[in-house]
Amino acid sequence: MTLEEVFCPYLPEKRTALITASQQRLPFEDLATYLQQQNAVFASFPIAVSELVENLQTIPFRGFHVVRDPRDLIVSAYFSHRYSHPIEPLPELEPHRKRLAAVSKEEGLFLEMEFSAPVLQDMGAWPYGHPDILEVKMEELTARPYEGFVRIFEFLGLLDEGESYSARRRIGLFVREMLNRASFRYRWLRWLRRPMSVPGELLLGRVWDHRFEKKARRRRGEEDPRSHYRKGQPGDWRNHFTEEHVAAFKEKFGDLVVRLGYEPDNDWGLIPREPVAQTPTAPR
């Protein structure tokens, strides 16, 4: 596979096309053809927009879509955009970071609502309920990562459910994994890249390797505002929002948290209520 990285522009007015790593314009309507020409077996989009799904209907695919409480997203984006997020893939970030540095956190959160509004609008417009896309809440995935990733790999058809995990199979999987890693590290070895199903034991080991405590080098809930792995704690928005932020969020994004299943109604505030067990609904 010779697929290069493809980025979705951050601002909605620029979203008539994707941008490849070599700065080539890729119209949304050409996405399916591009993936077929590149013999792509896996594609990842950090910013999920409905146009991606609309233009993949001509080819068979399976995917998963991770949803996060948009209030936590605003707080996380504020700290990330203020301190740790790389500027290179997001040219709009540099002037935004300067604006954040010049104001208080309280004012910065209002600025972040404006800057990240396209992402939250995309969350509201996403085609929830698509039969080939598994919807996953980030809060559930981080709370039960082993169960969550087994479910994801099962849905994608990538979980090897064979009972035998012999030494011979271990060696074969190890060699294939090393070849795949080399193909990502060295572009001239991309021809070595092959899809591989993953035994549960290997999958859970990789989940363990990527746990928050190892990435951040501290326990979940211990905060480092300047780290990209800042806190890892859902519901942290209540530690940073004020009543004014709550009002501004509701005015700008309406009942988004209700439609995404994070609140039973739009009468929410800083005081916690009973959690709701609800999946996101289609945009309306």
C-alpha positions as CSV (number, residue, x, y, z in Angstrom):
1,M,0.0,0.0,0.0
2,T,1.4,3.4,-0.9
3,L,-1.3,5.5,0.8
4,E,0.0,8.8,2.1
5,E,-1.5,10.7,5.0
6,V,-4.7,12.7,4.2
7,F,-5.9,15.6,6.3
8,C,-9.3,17.2,6.6
9,P,-9.1,21.0,6.8
10,Y,-10.2,22.3,10.1
11,L,-12.4,25.2,9.0
12,P,-15.7,24.3,7.4
13,E,-15.5,26.9,4.6
14,K,-12.4,25.0,3.4
15,R,-14.0,21.6,3.5
16,T,-14.7,21.1,-0.2
17,A,-11.7,18.7,-0.3
18,L,-9.2,16.8,1.7
19,I,-5.5,17.7,1.7
20,T,-2.8,15.0,1.3
21,A,0.5,15.1,3.1
22,S,2.2,16.3,-0.1
23,Q,-0.4,19.2,-0.1
24,Q,-2.3,17.9,-3.0
25,R,-6.1,18.6,-3.1
26,L,-8.3,15.6,-2.9
27,P,-12.0,16.3,-3.5
28,F,-14.4,14.4,-1.3
29,E,-16.1,12.8,-4.3
30,D,-12.7,11.3,-5.3
31,L,-12.0,9.7,-2.0
32,A,-13.3,6.2,-2.8
33,T,-11.5,6.1,-6.1
34,Y,-8.3,7.3,-4.4
35,L,-8.5,4.6,-1.7
36,Q,-9.0,1.9,-4.4
37,Q,-6.1,3.2,-6.5
38,Q,-3.9,3.2,-3.5
39,N,-5.0,-0.4,-2.5
40,A,-5.7,1.0,1.0
41,V,-6.7,-1.5,3.6
42,F,-7.1,1.0,6.5
43,A,-7.8,4.7,6.6
44,S,-7.9,6.9,9.8
45,F,-9.5,10.4,10.0
46,P,-8.9,12.3,13.2
47,I,-11.6,14.7,12.3
48,A,-14.7,12.8,11.2
49,V,-17.1,14.6,8.9
50,S,-20.2,13.3,7.2
51,E,-18.8,14.0,3.7
52,L,-16.4,11.1,4.3
53,V,-19.2,8.6,4.8
54,E,-21.3,10.0,1.9
55,N,-18.4,9.5,-0.5
56,L,-17.5,5.9,0.6
57,Q,-20.9,4.4,-0.4
58,T,-19.5,3.1,-3.7
59,I,-17.0,0.8,-2.0
60,P,-17.4,-1.8,0.8
61,F,-16.0,-0.7,4.1
62,R,-16.3,-1.1,7.9
63,G,-15.3,1.5,10.4
64,F,-15.7,2.8,14.0
65,H,-16.4,6.3,15.1
66,V,-15.4,7.6,18.6
67,V,-17.6,10.2,20.2
68,R,-16.5,12.3,23.2
69,D,-18.5,14.6,25.5
70,P,-18.3,17.9,23.6
71,R,-17.9,19.8,26.8
72,D,-14.8,17.8,27.7
73,L,-13.6,18.2,24.1
74,I,-13.7,22.0,24.5
75,V,-11.7,21.9,27.7
76,S,-9.2,19.4,26.3
77,A,-8.8,21.4,23.1
78,Y,-8.2,24.6,25.1
79,F,-5.2,23.1,27.0
80,S,-4.0,21.2,23.9
81,H,-4.2,24.3,21.6
82,R,-2.7,26.5,24.3
83,Y,0.3,24.3,25.1
84,S,0.9,21.0,23.3
85,H,-0.7,20.4,20.0
86,P,1.7,20.5,17.0
87,I,1.1,23.6,14.8
88,E,2.5,22.1,11.6
89,P,-0.7,20.1,10.5
90,L,-3.0,22.9,11.6
91,P,-1.8,26.3,10.3
92,E,-4.9,28.0,11.8
93,L,-3.6,27.0,15.3
94,E,-0.7,29.5,15.5
95,P,-2.7,32.7,15.7
96,H,-5.3,31.0,17.9
97,R,-2.5,29.9,20.3
98,K,-1.3,33.5,20.5
99,R,-4.8,34.7,21.3
100,L,-5.2,32.1,24.1
101,A,-1.8,33.1,25.6
102,A,-3.0,36.7,25.8
103,V,-6.2,36.1,27.9
104,S,-7.3,34.2,31.0
105,K,-8.4,30.6,31.0
106,E,-12.0,31.8,31.4
107,E,-11.8,34.0,28.3
108,G,-9.8,31.3,26.5
109,L,-12.6,28.8,26.9
110,F,-15.0,31.2,25.1
111,L,-12.4,31.6,22.3
112,E,-12.0,27.8,22.1
113,M,-15.8,27.4,21.7
114,E,-15.5,29.6,18.6
115,F,-12.4,27.9,17.3
116,S,-13.6,24.3,17.8
117,A,-17.2,25.0,16.7
118,P,-16.6,23.2,13.3
119,V,-15.7,20.0,15.1
120,L,-18.8,20.1,17.4
121,Q,-20.9,20.9,14.4
122,D,-19.5,17.8,12.6
123,M,-20.4,15.7,15.6
124,G,-24.0,16.9,15.4
125,A,-24.2,16.2,11.6
126,W,-22.6,12.8,11.7
127,P,-24.7,10.0,10.2
128,Y,-25.3,8.0,13.4
129,G,-26.9,4.6,13.0
130,H,-24.9,3.7,9.8
131,P,-24.8,-0.2,9.6
132,D,-21.1,-0.3,8.7
133,I,-19.9,2.1,11.4
134,L,-19.6,1.1,15.1
135,E,-20.3,4.0,17.4
136,V,-18.1,4.1,20.5
137,K,-18.1,6.6,23.3
138,M,-14.6,7.6,24.4
139,E,-15.7,7.5,28.1
140,E,-16.7,3.9,27.8
141,L,-13.6,3.0,25.8
142,T,-11.2,4.5,28.4
143,A,-13.2,3.0,31.3
144,R,-13.2,-0.5,29.8
145,P,-10.4,-0.5,27.2
146,Y,-10.0,-4.3,26.9
147,E,-13.7,-4.9,26.3
148,G,-13.9,-1.9,24.0
149,F,-11.1,-2.8,21.7
150,V,-12.2,-6.4,21.4
151,R,-15.6,-5.2,20.4
152,I,-14.0,-2.8,17.8
153,F,-11.8,-5.5,16.3
154,E,-14.7,-8.0,16.2
155,F,-16.8,-5.5,14.3
156,L,-13.9,-4.7,11.8
157,G,-13.4,-8.4,11.3
158,L,-9.8,-8.1,12.5
159,L,-10.0,-10.3,15.6
160,D,-8.4,-13.8,15.2
161,E,-10.7,-16.0,17.3
162,G,-8.7,-19.2,16.7
163,E,-8.1,-21.1,20.0
164,S,-4.6,-22.1,19.3
165,Y,-1.9,-19.5,20.0
166,S,1.1,-21.8,19.6
167,A,4.8,-20.7,19.6
168,R,4.8,-21.1,15.8
169,R,1.9,-18.7,15.4
170,R,3.5,-16.3,17.9
171,I,6.7,-16.2,15.8
172,G,4.7,-15.7,12.6
173,L,2.7,-12.9,14.1
174,F,5.8,-11.3,15.5
175,V,7.6,-11.3,12.1
176,R,4.5,-9.9,10.3
177,E,4.2,-7.2,13.0
178,M,7.9,-6.2,12.6
179,L,7.5,-6.1,8.8
180,N,4.5,-3.9,9.1
181,R,6.3,-1.6,11.6
182,A,9.2,-1.3,9.2
183,S,6.9,-0.5,6.3
184,F,5.6,2.5,8.3
185,R,9.0,3.7,9.4
186,Y,10.7,3.4,6.0
187,R,8.6,4.5,3.0
188,W,10.6,2.4,0.5
189,L,9.4,-0.7,2.4
190,R,5.7,-0.1,2.0
191,W,5.4,-3.0,-0.3
192,L,5.9,-5.3,2.7
193,R,2.8,-4.0,4.5
194,R,0.0,-6.6,4.9
195,P,-3.2,-6.6,6.9
196,M,-3.3,-9.1,9.7
197,S,-5.9,-10.4,12.1
198,V,-5.0,-10.1,15.7
199,P,-5.4,-12.8,18.4
200,G,-7.1,-11.5,21.6
201,E,-4.0,-12.0,23.7
202,L,-1.9,-9.9,21.4
203,L,-4.6,-7.2,21.1
204,L,-5.0,-6.9,24.9
205,G,-1.2,-6.7,25.3
206,R,-1.1,-3.7,22.9
207,V,-4.0,-2.0,24.7
208,W,-2.0,-2.4,27.9
209,D,1.2,-1.0,26.3
210,H,-0.8,2.2,25.3
211,R,-2.5,2.8,28.7
212,F,-2.6,6.4,30.0
213,E,-0.2,5.7,32.9
214,K,2.5,4.6,30.5
215,K,2.0,7.4,28.0
216,A,1.7,10.2,30.6
217,R,4.0,8.7,33.2
218,R,1.5,9.4,36.0
219,R,-1.8,8.2,37.2
220,R,-5.1,8.9,35.4
221,G,-6.6,12.0,37.0
222,E,-3.3,13.6,37.9
223,E,-3.1,16.7,35.7
224,D,-0.3,18.2,33.7
225,P,-1.8,21.1,31.8
226,R,1.2,21.3,29.4
227,S,1.1,17.6,28.5
228,H,-0.8,16.3,25.5
229,Y,-1.9,13.5,27.9
230,R,-3.2,16.1,30.3
231,K,-5.5,14.3,32.7
232,G,-7.4,11.4,31.1
233,Q,-10.5,12.0,33.3
234,P,-14.0,12.3,31.8
235,G,-16.3,15.0,33.2
236,D,-13.4,17.3,33.8
237,W,-15.3,20.2,32.1
238,R,-17.1,20.8,35.4
239,N,-13.7,21.8,36.9
240,H,-13.2,24.6,34.3
241,F,-16.6,25.7,33.1
242,T,-18.5,28.5,34.8
243,E,-22.2,29.3,34.6
244,E,-21.3,31.7,31.8
245,H,-19.6,29.0,29.9
246,V,-22.6,26.7,30.3
247,A,-24.9,29.4,28.9
248,A,-22.6,30.2,26.0
249,F,-22.3,26.5,25.1
250,K,-26.0,26.0,25.1
251,E,-26.6,29.1,23.0
252,K,-24.0,28.0,20.4
253,F,-24.5,24.3,20.3
254,G,-28.1,23.8,21.3
255,D,-29.1,20.3,22.5
256,L,-25.9,18.6,21.1
257,V,-25.1,16.9,24.4
258,V,-28.6,15.5,24.6
259,R,-28.5,14.1,21.0
260,L,-25.1,12.5,21.8
261,G,-26.6,10.8,24.9
262,Y,-24.7,12.7,27.6
263,E,-27.7,14.4,29.2
264,P,-31.4,13.4,29.4
265,D,-32.5,17.0,28.5
266,N,-31.0,20.4,27.9
267,D,-31.5,21.6,31.5
268,W,-28.0,20.5,32.5
269,G,-25.6,22.6,34.5
270,L,-22.5,22.4,36.7
271,I,-24.2,20.2,39.3
272,P,-23.8,16.5,38.3
273,R,-27.0,14.5,37.5
274,E,-27.6,10.8,37.1
275,P,-25.7,9.5,34.0
276,V,-27.7,8.5,31.0
277,A,-27.2,5.2,29.1
278,Q,-28.0,6.4,25.6
279,T,-26.4,6.1,22.2
280,P,-26.0,9.1,19.9
281,T,-28.9,9.8,17.6
282,A,-29.0,10.9,14.0
283,P,-28.8,14.7,13.3
284,R,-32.0,16.7,13.3
